[in-house]
Amino acid sequence: MNVDLSQEGRRQAALLGCRLTDWGIDALYSSDLIRAVQTAREINRFLSLPHTICPDLREISFGEMEGLTNEEIGVRFKEFKKQQETMTADLPYPGGECAGDVVRRVEPFLDEMTRSHYKRIAVVTHGGVIRAMTALCLGMPLEKWRLLGKDLENTSITELKWDPVHRRFTVERFNDYAHLEGHSLLLRSSWAEPPASHS
């Protein structure tokens, strides 16, 4: 859902911005969803860079599941979830997208970034995008994308490095949330909704 950052989210973003201060970042992009734009703006208090908003970076569409609790999803989409768990096909969410759809809209952005003059780019996006694009970079079958970081922490860092000789990305880090360590109330485990029961 397209919602504002919570106060906890703003604290997470500020901790990330402080961490990134000396990383030599020279460009900042974000999805157009409100929480991503606000996260980028909070980070940018430390970086002071031009901030470009890119709609193609928005979260995977969960379609008919948008706004539902895990419990509601477990009841209304029980058969879909069972089929999804087999990871034998890149299934789109009912009325929404699959990982392949995400790759098709985000890959042109990555290609453009590899041709840019920037050396280090910060991109504020979403868990489904991070997992789908990481799966692509690793050469994983896209139906397996959900094997990557079931619970990514908010403001965690995934770092991709472009190799211009072999024309491929390497994954340098994934779900790195060192800036949140020591702040237990900002970690997903302290606020995430428990998984749906299957009784």
C-alpha positions as CSV (number, residue, x, y, z in Angstrom):
1,M,0.0,0.0,0.0
2,N,1.1,3.6,-0.7
3,V,1.6,4.8,2.9
4,D,3.7,7.3,4.7
5,L,6.8,6.4,6.7
6,S,6.2,5.8,10.4
7,Q,8.4,7.5,13.0
8,E,10.3,4.2,13.2
9,G,10.8,4.3,9.5
10,R,12.2,7.8,9.7
11,R,14.6,6.7,12.4
12,Q,15.7,3.7,10.2
13,A,16.3,6.0,7.2
14,A,18.3,8.5,9.3
15,L,20.5,5.8,10.6
16,L,21.1,4.6,7.0
17,G,21.8,8.1,5.8
18,C,24.4,8.6,8.5
19,R,26.0,5.3,7.6
20,L,26.2,6.2,3.9
21,T,27.8,9.6,4.4
22,D,31.3,8.5,3.5
23,W,30.4,5.9,0.8
24,G,31.1,8.3,-2.1
25,I,27.6,8.1,-3.5
26,D,27.0,10.4,-6.4
27,A,23.4,9.8,-7.4
28,L,20.2,9.0,-5.6
29,Y,17.1,7.4,-7.1
30,S,13.9,6.1,-5.5
31,S,10.6,4.5,-6.4
32,D,7.6,6.9,-6.5
33,L,5.8,5.2,-3.6
34,I,5.5,7.6,-0.7
35,R,7.5,5.6,1.8
36,A,10.4,5.3,-0.7
37,V,10.4,9.0,-1.5
38,Q,10.3,9.9,2.2
39,T,13.1,7.4,2.9
40,A,15.2,8.9,0.1
41,R,14.6,12.4,1.4
42,E,15.6,11.4,4.9
43,I,18.8,9.8,3.6
44,N,19.5,12.9,1.5
45,R,19.7,15.1,4.6
46,F,23.1,13.4,4.9
47,L,24.1,13.2,1.2
48,S,22.7,16.4,-0.4
49,L,22.3,14.9,-3.9
50,P,19.9,15.4,-6.7
51,H,17.0,12.9,-6.1
52,T,15.4,11.3,-9.1
53,I,12.0,9.6,-8.7
54,C,11.5,6.6,-11.0
55,P,8.0,4.8,-11.1
56,D,9.6,1.6,-12.5
57,L,11.3,1.0,-9.1
58,R,8.0,0.6,-7.3
59,E,7.2,-2.5,-5.3
60,I,5.9,-5.7,-7.0
61,S,2.2,-5.5,-7.3
62,F,0.4,-7.9,-4.9
63,G,-2.8,-7.3,-6.8
64,E,-5.9,-8.5,-4.8
65,M,-3.7,-9.1,-1.7
66,E,-2.9,-5.4,-1.3
67,G,-3.9,-4.2,2.2
68,L,-4.8,-7.6,3.5
69,T,-3.4,-9.1,6.7
70,N,-1.4,-12.4,6.6
71,E,-4.4,-14.1,8.2
72,E,-6.8,-12.8,5.5
73,I,-4.4,-13.9,2.7
74,G,-4.0,-17.3,4.3
75,V,-7.8,-17.8,4.1
76,R,-8.7,-16.1,0.8
77,F,-5.7,-17.2,-1.2
78,K,-4.9,-20.5,0.4
79,E,-4.6,-22.4,-2.8
80,F,-2.5,-19.8,-4.5
81,K,-0.1,-19.7,-1.5
82,K,0.2,-23.5,-1.6
83,Q,1.0,-23.4,-5.3
84,Q,3.4,-20.5,-4.8
85,E,5.3,-22.3,-2.1
86,T,6.2,-25.1,-4.6
87,M,8.4,-22.6,-6.6
88,T,7.8,-24.5,-9.8
89,A,6.5,-21.5,-11.7
90,D,6.9,-17.7,-11.6
91,L,3.3,-17.1,-10.6
92,P,1.8,-13.6,-10.7
93,Y,0.0,-12.5,-7.6
94,P,-3.8,-12.6,-8.4
95,G,-4.5,-9.4,-10.2
96,G,-0.8,-8.4,-9.7
97,E,2.7,-9.1,-10.9
98,C,5.3,-11.9,-10.9
99,A,9.0,-11.6,-10.6
100,G,9.4,-11.6,-14.4
101,D,7.2,-8.5,-14.6
102,V,9.4,-6.7,-12.1
103,V,12.5,-7.6,-14.0
104,R,11.0,-6.4,-17.3
105,R,10.3,-3.0,-15.9
106,V,13.4,-2.6,-13.7
107,E,16.1,-4.1,-16.0
108,P,16.1,-1.1,-18.4
109,F,16.8,1.2,-15.4
110,L,19.8,-0.9,-14.4
111,D,21.0,-0.9,-18.0
112,E,20.8,2.9,-18.0
113,M,22.7,3.1,-14.8
114,T,25.6,1.0,-16.2
115,R,25.9,3.5,-19.1
116,S,25.8,6.5,-16.8
117,H,28.8,8.5,-15.6
118,Y,28.0,7.8,-12.0
119,K,30.4,5.7,-10.0
120,R,28.2,4.8,-7.0
121,I,24.4,5.0,-7.0
122,A,21.9,4.7,-4.1
123,V,18.5,3.3,-5.1
124,V,15.7,3.3,-2.6
125,T,13.3,0.6,-3.7
126,H,11.3,-2.4,-2.2
127,G,11.8,-6.0,-1.1
128,G,10.1,-7.6,-4.1
129,V,12.2,-5.6,-6.5
130,I,15.4,-6.3,-4.5
131,R,14.8,-10.0,-4.4
132,A,13.7,-10.3,-8.1
133,M,16.7,-8.3,-9.4
134,T,19.1,-10.1,-7.1
135,A,17.8,-13.5,-8.4
136,L,18.3,-12.2,-12.0
137,C,21.9,-11.1,-11.2
138,L,22.7,-14.5,-9.6
139,G,21.2,-16.4,-12.6
140,M,18.6,-18.0,-10.4
141,P,15.3,-19.2,-12.0
142,L,12.8,-16.4,-11.3
143,E,10.4,-18.8,-9.7
144,K,12.9,-19.2,-6.9
145,W,13.1,-15.4,-6.1
146,R,11.3,-15.8,-2.8
147,L,14.3,-17.9,-1.5
148,L,16.2,-14.6,-1.1
149,G,15.6,-13.0,2.2
150,K,12.1,-13.9,3.4
151,D,12.2,-10.9,5.8
152,L,14.4,-8.1,4.5
153,E,14.9,-5.4,7.1
154,N,13.6,-2.0,6.2
155,T,16.5,0.2,5.0
156,S,18.8,-2.8,4.6
157,I,21.6,-2.5,2.0
158,T,21.9,-4.8,-1.0
159,E,25.0,-3.9,-3.1
160,L,25.4,-4.8,-6.8
161,K,28.7,-4.2,-8.5
162,W,28.8,-3.8,-12.3
163,D,31.6,-5.6,-14.1
164,P,32.0,-3.8,-17.5
165,V,34.4,-6.4,-18.9
166,H,32.1,-9.4,-18.4
167,R,29.0,-7.2,-18.5
168,R,27.4,-8.6,-15.4
169,F,26.6,-7.7,-11.8
170,T,28.1,-9.4,-8.8
171,V,26.2,-9.3,-5.5
172,E,28.6,-7.8,-2.9
173,R,26.1,-7.7,0.0
174,F,22.5,-8.6,0.7
175,N,20.1,-7.5,3.5
176,D,22.9,-5.7,5.4
177,Y,21.3,-3.9,8.3
178,A,24.4,-3.2,10.5
179,H,23.1,0.4,11.0
180,L,20.0,-1.0,12.8
181,E,21.9,-3.3,15.1
182,G,21.8,-2.0,18.7
183,H,18.3,-0.6,17.9
184,S,16.2,-3.7,18.5
185,L,12.9,-1.8,18.4
186,L,13.6,-0.9,14.8
187,L,14.1,-4.5,13.6
188,R,11.3,-6.4,11.9
189,S,11.2,-8.9,14.7
190,S,9.8,-6.3,17.0
191,W,6.8,-5.2,14.9
192,A,6.1,-7.6,12.0
193,E,2.8,-9.3,11.9
194,P,3.0,-13.0,12.8
195,P,2.6,-15.4,9.9
196,A,-0.9,-16.7,9.1
197,S,-2.0,-19.8,10.8
198,H,-2.8,-22.8,8.7
199,S,-5.0,-24.8,11.1
